[in-house]
């Protein structure tokens, strides 16, 4: 995904909130470009995430783990299970983005400790991983607060930040409009983030769950999108089926 985004290609992804290797395996093979495993708002543990990452072996998807917080220990442990990217929530300032970069990069670029995990093939690929991880593993900053919007130019200018992802739902909450993601002021803030990303040459992502919304966001310049969420696919599909069946009263 990092190379595709650098080349200006659009990447479509899905968020996984259920701790299920089977769901992960299926979604990794339907044509999506990336999967976002969410350990912030779910019961997914690192052990769950390892099995879910393993379920993508042999597929072409890139894998992203959203850590619960901008914490160097949480980031380090997530990195060592071998995702292609880390999504760090609630990045509000350049200093917070720089702290995440420090946690993600091996010395001398950062302060990440070296260990033997799945990312390093349990030590069998330690040398190659140490040489390439700083360049290969993406840092995605989630922009989801009005304070972040105010500092967006400085945030996207941080060296080592690879992409920004707009969290419009929490952004609306920080503006006193929780859930009103279509509000003109919220959309204005979203567009400000997008404009700053474009000016800095930083890929910008967003959630767009309806095809027409995704197409609109792509036209605006968003290049990596979440177009599905596992739980919505399940209950949405079930509800749609049931709504079309005529049951006798």
Protein Blocks (a to p, Z undefined) as FASTA:
>chain_A
ZZmmmnopacdddddfbdcfklmmmmmmnopabdcddfklmcbdfklmmmmmmmmgoiab
dcddddfbdcfklmmmmmmnopabdcdehifbfklmmmmmmmmpccfkbmcdcdddfkno
nopammmmmmmmmmmpccddddfbfklmmmmmmmmmpghiabdcddfklmmmmnopghil
mbmklmmmmmmmmmmmmmnopacddddfbfklmmmmmmnopabdcfbdfklmmmmmmmmm
mmmpccdZZ
